Amino acid sequence: MSLVIWAEGRLVGQGEAALSAVDHGITVGDGVFETCTVFDGRAFALTRHLRRLARSATGLGLAAPDEQKVRDGVAAALAEDPDDAEDALFSRVELEKSKEELEQYRRDRRNWQRRLDELDAERERELAAIEARYSRQEPHLFPVAVVFVIPSREAVR
């Protein structure tokens, strides 16, 4: 049985580079995968596996994969060697963050850090304002009105 690899929309040979050595999914391990059994040259319950892959990706903040693109990749990998596909034990689909998603994550992280850095100073300003407001114990006069509602039958005439 041979190993068939489909990456970035094309079949890739075993000795051929499919990902950069500094790819985020490789260096950090940030990604999801789904494995499914292959019977008679077809991935078993592929729709359920692809939906679970999408849920897992979304849960980690990754974009859900294009389902049709992944289906095409699975079909291409299984069609590459039909004799092996008949005996294949499983097919594995992996997904990781794109460069755009990674850059957005880095921008978000910088903004989160900036906001966290601001919180201590903001807290001190708010506490000082509250203390200043309530430190002067001045009498407060409030206009008061008292209204009695008396049924007409009870009113003194």
C-alpha positions in Angstrom: 0.0 0.0 0.0 1.4 3.4 -0.9 0.9 6.7 0.8 -1.0 9.3 -1.2 -0.9 12.9 -0.2 -3.2 15.7 -1.3 -2.2 19.2 -0.1 -3.0 22.7 -1.2 -5.3 21.5 -3.9 -3.0 19.0 -5.6 -1.5 15.5 -5.2 2.0 15.5 -3.8 4.6 12.8 -4.0 6.0 11.3 -0.8 9.4 12.9 -1.3 8.0 16.2 -2.4 7.6 19.2 0.0 4.0 19.9 0.7 4.3 22.4 3.5 6.9 25.0 4.5 9.2 23.9 7.4 8.1 27.0 9.3 4.4 26.5 8.6 2.4 27.4 11.7 0.7 24.0 11.8 4.1 22.3 11.9 5.9 24.6 14.3 3.1 25.0 16.8 0.8 22.1 16.1 -2.2 24.4 15.6 -4.7 22.4 13.6 -7.4 19.7 13.5 -7.7 16.4 11.6 -10.3 13.9 10.9 -9.8 10.2 10.1 -12.3 8.0 8.4 -12.4 4.4 7.3 -12.3 3.5 3.6 -14.4 0.6 2.3 -14.5 -0.5 -1.3 -12.5 2.6 -2.4 -14.9 5.1 -0.7 -14.5 7.1 2.5 -17.1 5.8 5.0 -19.5 8.5 6.4 -17.5 11.3 4.8 -20.2 13.9 5.3 -20.3 13.3 9.0 -16.5 13.4 9.2 -16.4 16.7 7.3 -19.0 18.3 9.5 -17.1 17.2 12.6 -13.9 18.6 11.0 -15.7 22.0 10.4 -17.0 22.0 14.1 -13.5 21.3 15.4 -12.0 24.0 13.2 -14.5 26.5 14.3 -14.0 25.6 17.9 -10.3 26.4 17.6 -10.9 29.6 15.7 -9.9 28.2 12.3 -12.0 28.8 9.2 -14.1 25.8 8.3 -12.7 24.1 5.2 -14.4 24.2 1.9 -16.3 20.9 2.0 -16.3 20.4 -1.7 -12.6 21.1 -2.0 -11.9 18.5 0.7 -14.2 16.0 -1.0 -12.4 16.5 -4.2 -9.1 15.9 -2.4 -10.3 12.7 -0.8 -11.6 11.5 -4.2 -8.3 12.4 -5.9 -6.3 10.6 -3.3 -8.4 7.5 -3.5 -8.4 7.5 -7.3 -4.6 7.9 -7.4 -4.2 4.2 -6.8 -7.5 2.4 -7.1 -6.0 -1.0 -6.2 -4.7 0.4 -2.9 -7.9 2.3 -2.3 -9.8 -0.9 -2.2 -7.7 -2.1 0.7 -7.1 1.2 2.4 -7.7 1.3 6.1 -8.3 5.0 6.5 -8.1 8.4 5.0 -7.0 11.4 7.1 -7.9 15.0 6.5 -5.9 17.7 8.3 -6.6 21.4 8.5 -4.5 24.3 10.0 -4.7 28.1 10.1 -4.0 30.0 6.9 -1.4 32.8 6.8 -4.3 35.3 6.8 -5.9 33.7 9.9 -2.5 33.6 11.7 -1.9 37.3 11.0 -5.3 38.2 12.2 -4.7 36.2 15.4 -1.5 38.1 15.9 -3.2 41.4 15.4 -6.0 40.4 17.8 -3.4 39.2 20.4 -1.6 42.6 20.2 -4.9 44.4 20.8 -5.9 42.1 23.6 -2.5 42.8 25.3 -2.9 46.5 24.8 -6.3 46.4 26.4 -5.1 44.3 29.3 -2.2 46.8 29.9 -4.8 49.6 30.1 -7.0 47.9 32.6 -4.9 48.5 35.7 -4.7 52.3 35.0 -8.4 52.4 34.2 -9.3 50.6 37.4 -7.2 53.0 39.5 -8.9 56.0 37.8 -12.4 54.6 38.4 -11.6 53.8 42.0 -10.3 57.4 42.5 -13.4 58.9 41.0 -15.7 56.8 43.2 -13.7 57.7 46.3 -13.8 61.4 45.4 -17.5 61.3 44.8 -18.3 59.7 48.1 -15.6 61.2 50.3 -17.5 64.5 50.9 -20.3 63.8 53.3 -22.6 66.7 52.4 -26.3 66.8 53.3 -28.5 66.3 50.3 -31.9 67.9 50.1 -34.4 66.3 47.9 -37.8 67.7 47.1 -40.4 65.5 48.6 -44.1 65.4 47.8 -46.6 63.4 49.6 -49.8 62.4 47.9 -52.7 60.7 49.6 -55.2 59.0 47.5 -58.5 58.8 49.3 -61.6 57.2 47.9 -64.3 59.8 47.4 -66.7 58.0 49.7 -64.2 58.3 52.5 -63.4 62.0 51.9 -64.7 64.5 54.5 -67.1 66.9 53.0 
